[in-house]
Amino acid sequence: MLDTPRSVRLHIAIFGRRNAGKSSLINAITNQELAVVSSIPGTTTDPVFKSMEISPIGPVTLIDTAGIDDEGELGELRVKKTRQVLAKTDLMVLTISSESTPDEFDENILEEAKKRCIPIVGVISKVDIDSGSNAALWFEKNKLPYCRVDSLTRQGVDELKLTIVKNAPVDYLPSTIVGDLITQNDVIILVTPVDAGAPKSRLILPQVQVLRDALDAGANVMVTREHELDNALKSLKNPPRMVVTDSQAFDFVSKVVPEDVPLTSFSILYARYKGNLREFLNGIKVIDTLKEGDKVLIAEACTHYPSHEDIGRIKIPRWLEKRVGGKLDISWVVGGDFPENLKDYKLVVHCGACMINRAEVLNRLEKCKEAEVPVVNYGILIGFMTGILDRVVSPVVR
Ligand code: SF4
């Protein structure tokens, strides 16, 4: 259970005013002393992530958020972090202490959740103190399911879990990455280059996830480096059902794989699985309208150390500038950072986003849409640059 990547877990964020009892609530749900608990408002300085299993949903990530109504410089930072959490939230647990009355904070957070279509489960915390708060009335007025929880005795925690199960979105992640494109006993080849940029002694997450997904579909999976691919193909009696490669090897691999064998990439499968493939494909149209000096944002959803021929830092800028015939004004964001204001950019190029959940990817796409900035992902951009976009997208478009 602990090995399930965070990016494919249902994300349940615990929101509430400072000292609403969020950290104690997480401790009660997980039955652990996890978050810093203090009676001083605003003690939790960073969102805290905790993995657990809630049956029958499966693996989930619980997120303890900072107080969004905090003040001062540190408070602003907390607010930014809380907004980043909102972007990846699949279900919100809105906590109101029985000592307090719902106020502007609760109204605002409710509004934010509604805007993003995030389902909400209410919690009235600290029920041992009950001082006549009208939290119950407020939840009822807003037609929100809610539970009363005493985190100290864990009274109400089971009911809360049941309410979470009832209200959890079922479509937070498509059920398969590649399984619907193949059938049992198909042979599928995964091409995983092992170059200087590859991590030592392991495969990267998209490769592992596609491998597991293909095995779940009953396929026979061959894994090879690009230079052994030709031999791998020749060793088969019949052509494989599909070849999936790292997009960076498109040029080489597309020349080795026969034209009639479907070819795609991990990144393109991910564009379909986590994002919106059509939106990324639309973004391609802008490439040939880019001009020298245009602002381009390259977004990577994790903070890996860039290699000397790094795809995001070196190769993509080089390809784009060669195509444009001049220098572009390129900037980068990594990890959880994504600009609120994208208006000045002419294009956003996003990585395969294997480390963030689907809600966060869709949130980023929505921001691009609002700012009317086209967005592409690495695989689609590389397919376009190598002149084989139709070929590598057609196996995944239905
Ligand atoms: S840069 Fe993006 S695709 Fe690459 S490992 Fe990080 S999150 Fe995954």
Residues whose N, C-alpha, C, O or C-beta is under 5 A from the ligand:
A	BS01	SF4	E300 A301 C302 C351 G352 A353 C354 M355
